[in-house]
Amino acid sequence: MMMLVNCSHCRTPLQLPPGATSIRCVVCQAVTLIAEPTARAAESQSPYPYSDRRDEAQPRPAAPSPYNHAPPGPPPPAHGRKKAVIVGISYRHSRHELKGCINDAKCMKYLLLNKFQFPEPSILMLTEEETDPYRTPTLHNMRMAMYWLVQGCQPGDSLFFHYSGHGSQQRNYDGTEVDGFDETLCPLDFETRGMLVDDEINATLVRPLPYGVRLHAVIDACHSGTALDLPFLCRMNRSGQYVWEDHRPRTGVLKGTSGGEAISFSGCDDDQTSADTAALSQIASTGAMTFCFIQAIERGQGTTYGSILNAMRSAIRSTGSESSALGGGVVTSLLTMLITGGSVSGGLRQEPQLTAVQPFDVYTRPFIL
């Protein structure tokens, strides 16, 4: 049976083969030397296999409500580490190929570096352009990157996850989805290794978040409305009026955090498709949602979550009404690609969505990364 050890450099959890005396990290390439079996046995008794070892000397408080009800006392200071995982997949040389996803990844990295002061060493890029084989966006590497993102997070930390690529759906059989379908992301090797299901994304990125940690996600893919399986969805009309829909599973399965904050912007509703198009930038192909998200920030429309969501929706609507330009782009939906064998034309509609672990006033709460 394999055991998990933390990388000595970046703290990523690694699967240790039986009898191994060292292991190389799939993320940072650092080599971790393994202690004697007796020492490892003592370490393996910890109930927190992904914990940061520096925290183990202090007792852990009981986990608060999974829906982010803050414990008593003042909030933690708004400073800490900033970490990001950015995934852009073009599926080159396949019938699923997309043109704008790697552009999306590069633009998002630039935004994080220059607008939000994320340290470059704290941004992990997974694209086909990466020469490191551990940074290609395969299913395994995406899983390891998500573990790395939340590993050792502490109050005040700001985490960011961006995905641009194909999205899909599959039948849900455990009654945890309102519409009967799980939403999925499609890694580069999805045809042989499978897809990344929203249940796993939630368990990896959302559930471990402790009080004082913020996670923002931007998911530019089809069927991505509830890709993180967060409990509440902001249902907004074209006038900007909104209500929060309760998407908590009737089965009682918990989909919130361990006290932290998780908010996600997605490219469209669960039953919609997202466009990969040059109609917005007029220069190069991009994901429509990623382009509009960055544009909203750069134009000063990123003060609140409501202003960002409205700005994105308005930009996509106005572009889609001009010569059906948006509708002529390639849709980032695996299902549609398989059915049509390529692009879909004629009035593609997508409405970016906002989901969160608990409802809030989207027009008064400031957007802070």
C-alpha positions in Angstrom: 0.0 0.0 0.0 1.4 3.4 -1.0 1.7 6.2 1.6 1.7 10.0 1.2 4.6 12.2 2.0 5.0 15.9 1.6 7.6 17.4 -0.8 10.4 18.9 1.4 10.3 22.1 -0.8 6.8 22.9 -1.9 4.8 20.6 0.4 2.9 18.8 -2.4 1.6 15.4 -1.3 3.4 12.6 -3.1 2.6 8.9 -3.3 5.6 7.0 -2.0 6.2 3.5 -3.5 6.9 0.8 -1.0 10.5 0.6 0.1 11.5 3.9 -1.6 14.2 6.0 0.2 13.7 9.2 -1.8 11.1 10.6 -4.2 11.2 13.5 -6.8 8.4 16.0 -6.6 6.1 16.2 -9.7 5.7 20.0 -9.3 9.0 21.5 -8.2 11.3 18.6 -9.0 12.9 18.7 -5.6 14.1 15.4 -4.2 12.8 14.4 -0.7 14.7 11.9 1.4 12.6 9.5 3.3 13.1 8.7 7.0 13.5 5.3 8.5 10.4 3.1 8.5 9.8 3.6 12.2 9.8 7.4 11.8 7.5 7.2 8.8 5.1 5.0 10.7 4.8 7.6 13.4 4.3 10.3 10.9 1.6 8.3 9.0 -0.6 8.3 12.2 -1.4 12.0 11.6 -5.1 12.4 10.6 -4.0 15.2 8.3 -2.0 13.6 5.5 -1.8 16.9 3.5 -1.0 19.1 6.5 1.9 21.5 6.6 4.4 20.0 9.1 5.1 23.4 10.6 1.6 23.5 12.0 1.7 20.1 13.8 3.2 21.4 17.0 0.0 23.4 17.7 -3.4 21.8 18.3 -5.9 22.2 15.6 -9.2 23.9 16.4 -12.4 22.1 15.7 -13.7 22.7 12.2 -16.4 25.3 12.0 -19.6 25.0 9.9 -18.9 23.8 6.4 -20.8 26.8 5.0 -18.3 29.3 6.2 -19.9 30.7 9.4 -17.0 32.6 10.9 -15.9 31.7 14.4 -16.0 34.5 17.1 -13.3 37.2 17.2 -11.9 39.6 14.6 -11.1 38.3 11.1 -7.4 37.5 10.3 -5.4 40.3 8.8 -5.7 40.6 5.0 -2.2 39.6 4.2 -0.5 36.3 3.6 0.8 34.2 0.8 -0.6 34.3 -2.7 -0.6 31.1 -4.8 -2.2 30.3 -8.1 -2.7 27.4 -10.5 -3.4 28.3 -14.1 -4.4 25.6 -16.6 -4.7 26.1 -20.4 -5.3 23.2 -22.7 -5.4 23.4 -26.5 -5.7 19.7 -27.3 -3.3 20.2 -30.2 -3.4 17.9 -33.2 -6.8 16.4 -32.2 -10.3 17.0 -33.4 -11.0 18.7 -30.0 -8.4 21.4 -30.7 -9.0 24.9 -29.2 -7.1 28.0 -30.3 -7.4 30.4 -27.3 -6.8 28.5 -24.2 -3.1 28.9 -23.9 -3.5 32.6 -24.7 -6.0 32.7 -21.8 -3.4 31.1 -19.4 -0.7 33.6 -20.4 -3.1 36.6 -20.1 -4.3 35.4 -16.7 -0.7 35.0 -15.4 0.1 38.5 -16.6 -2.9 39.9 -14.7 -2.0 38.1 -11.5 1.6 39.3 -11.7 1.0 42.9 -12.6 -2.5 43.7 -11.1 -2.6 41.6 -8.0 1.1 41.2 -7.2 1.2 37.4 -7.1 4.8 36.2 -6.8 5.9 34.5 -10.0 7.3 31.4 -8.2 3.9 31.0 -6.6 2.1 30.6 -10.0 2.0 27.1 -11.3 1.3 27.0 -15.1 0.0 23.8 -16.7 -0.1 24.1 -20.6 1.2 22.1 -23.5 3.9 24.7 -24.0 5.6 23.8 -20.7 8.8 21.8 -21.3 8.6 20.1 -17.9 6.6 16.9 -18.3 5.2 17.4 -14.8 3.6 20.7 -15.9 1.7 19.4 -18.9 -2.1 19.5 -18.1 -2.7 15.7 -17.7 -5.2 14.4 -15.2 -2.5 13.4 -12.7 -0.6 16.7 -13.0 -3.9 18.7 -12.5 -4.6 16.7 -9.4 -1.2 17.3 -8.0 -1.4 21.0 -8.8 -4.7 21.3 -7.0 -3.2 19.6 -3.9 -0.2 21.9 -4.1 -2.5 25.0 -4.2 -4.3 24.3 -0.9 -1.3 22.6 0.8 -0.4 24.3 4.1 -2.8 27.3 3.5 -3.1 29.6 6.5 -5.4 32.5 7.5 -4.7 35.5 5.2 -3.7 33.4 2.2 -5.2 34.1 -1.2 -5.5 31.1 -3.6 -6.5 31.3 -7.3 -7.4 28.6 -9.7 -8.0 29.2 -13.4 -9.0 26.7 -16.1 -9.4 27.2 -19.8 -10.3 24.1 -21.8 -13.0 21.7 -22.6 -15.8 21.0 -20.1 -18.4 18.3 -20.2 -21.1 16.5 -18.1 -21.7 13.0 -17.0 -24.7 11.3 -15.3 -24.8 11.7 -11.5 -26.1 8.6 -9.7 -25.8 9.6 -6.0 -28.5 12.3 -5.9 -26.1 15.1 -5.2 -26.8 17.2 -8.3 -30.0 19.2 -8.8 -30.0 18.7 -12.6 -28.9 15.0 -12.4 -25.5 15.6 -14.0 -21.9 16.1 -12.6 -19.9 18.8 -14.4 -16.4 17.8 -15.5 -13.1 19.3 -16.8 -11.3 17.6 -19.5 -7.5 17.1 -19.0 -5.2 16.7 -22.0 -5.4 12.9 -21.6 -9.1 12.7 -20.8 -9.7 10.1 -23.6 -7.4 7.6 -21.9 -7.4 8.7 -18.3 -10.8 10.2 -17.8 -12.2 13.6 -16.7 -11.9 15.6 -13.6 -15.4 15.5 -11.9 -16.8 18.4 -9.9 -17.1 16.1 -6.8 -13.3 15.6 -6.8 -12.6 19.3 -7.5 -14.8 20.2 -4.5 -13.2 17.7 -2.2 -9.7 18.8 -3.2 -9.9 22.6 -3.5 -12.9 23.6 -1.4 -13.5 21.3 1.6 -9.9 21.7 3.1 -10.0 25.5 3.2 -9.7 26.7 6.8 -11.0 29.9 8.3 -9.3 33.0 6.9 -8.3 31.5 3.6 -9.8 32.8 0.3 -10.1 30.7 -2.9 -11.2 32.3 -6.2 -11.7 30.2 -9.3 -12.3 31.3 -12.9 -13.5 28.3 -15.0 -13.7 29.0 -18.7 -15.3 25.9 -20.1 -18.7 24.6 -21.1 -21.2 23.3 -18.6 -19.1 25.1 -15.9 -21.7 26.9 -13.9 -21.3 24.6 -10.9 -17.9 23.2 -11.7 -16.6 23.6 -8.1 -19.9 22.2 -6.7 -20.3 25.2 -4.4 -23.5 25.3 -2.4 -25.0 28.5 -3.7 -25.5 30.0 -7.2 -26.2 33.7 -7.9 -29.1 33.6 -10.4 -28.9 37.0 -12.1 -31.2 38.4 -14.8 -30.3 40.9 -17.5 -31.3 43.9 -15.3 -28.8 42.9 -12.7 -31.3 41.7 -10.2 -30.4 38.4 -8.5 -31.3 35.7 -6.0 -29.1 33.0 -4.5 -30.2 29.5 -5.4 -29.5 26.8 -2.8 -27.7 23.9 -4.5 -26.8 22.0 -1.4 -27.5 18.3 -2.1 -30.7 16.9 -0.6 -28.6 13.9 0.5 -26.9 16.0 3.1 -23.4 15.7 1.5 -21.4 18.7 2.6 -20.0 20.9 -0.3 -18.7 23.8 1.7 -15.3 24.6 3.2 -13.8 24.0 6.7 -14.4 27.7 7.5 -12.7 29.3 4.5 -14.1 31.3 1.6 -14.6 29.9 -1.9 -16.0 31.9 -4.8 -16.1 30.9 -8.5 -16.7 32.7 -11.7 -17.6 30.4 -14.6 -18.0 30.8 -18.3 -21.7 29.7 -18.6 -24.5 27.9 -16.9 -24.4 24.1 -16.5 -26.6 23.6 -19.6 -24.7 26.1 -21.8 -21.6 26.2 -23.9 -18.6 28.6 -23.9 -16.9 30.1 -26.9 -13.3 30.1 -28.0 -13.2 33.0 -30.4 -11.2 36.0 -31.8 -14.3 38.2 -31.9 -13.6 39.9 -28.6 -9.9 40.7 -28.8 -9.9 41.2 -32.6 -6.3 40.0 -32.5 -6.1 36.4 -31.3 -8.4 33.7 -30.1 -9.3 33.7 -26.5 -11.9 32.2 -24.3 -14.8 34.6 -24.3 -15.2 34.4 -20.5 -11.5 34.8 -19.7 -11.2 37.8 -22.0 -14.2 39.5 -20.5 -13.1 38.8 -16.9 -9.7 40.4 -17.5 -11.2 43.2 -19.5 -13.6 44.0 -16.6 -10.7 44.2 -14.2 -8.5 46.4 -16.5 -11.4 48.8 -17.2 -12.1 49.4 -13.5 -15.3 47.3 -13.4 -13.8 44.9 -10.9 -14.7 46.7 -7.7 -17.4 44.2 -6.6 -18.5 40.7 -7.7 -21.7 42.1 -9.1 -19.9 44.7 -11.2 -17.6 42.0 -12.7 -20.4 39.6 -13.4 -22.5 42.3 -15.1 -19.5 43.6 -17.1 -18.7 40.1 -18.4 -22.3 39.4 -19.4 -22.7 42.7 -21.1 -19.5 42.3 -23.1 -20.5 38.8 -24.3 -24.0 39.8 -25.2 -22.8 42.8 -27.2 -20.3 40.8 -29.1 -22.7 38.0 -29.7 -25.2 40.4 -31.3 -22.6 41.8 -33.7 -22.7 39.6 -36.8 -23.1 36.5 -34.6 -19.3 36.7 -34.2 -19.3 34.9 -30.9 -21.5 32.2 -32.3 -19.0 31.5 -35.0 -16.3 30.6 -32.5 -15.4 27.1 -31.4 -17.3 25.9 -28.4 -15.3 24.5 -25.5 -17.7 21.6 -24.9 -16.6 18.1 -25.5 -20.2 16.9 -26.0 -20.8 19.5 -28.8 -17.4 18.8 -30.4 -18.2 15.1 -30.6 -21.6 15.8 -32.1 -20.7 18.4 -34.6 -17.1 17.5 -35.2 -16.1 21.2 -35.0 -17.4 24.7 -34.5 -21.0 25.6 -34.1 -22.4 28.7 -35.7 -25.4 30.8 -35.3 -26.1 32.6 -32.1 -24.2 30.8 -29.4 -25.3 32.1 -26.0 -23.4 31.9 -22.8 -24.0 33.7 -19.5 -21.2 33.7 -17.0 -22.2 32.5 -13.5 -21.1 33.2 -9.9 -21.2 30.5 -7.2 -20.1 30.7 -3.5 -20.0 28.8 -0.3 -22.6 31.2 1.2 -24.8 34.0 -0.1 -23.6 37.6 0.1 -24.5 41.0 -1.4 -22.7 41.0 -4.7 -22.9 44.8 -5.1 -21.4 45.8 -1.8 -18.8 43.1 -1.2 -15.4 44.2 -2.7 -13.5 41.9 -5.0 -10.1 41.2 -3.5 -7.5 38.8 -4.6 
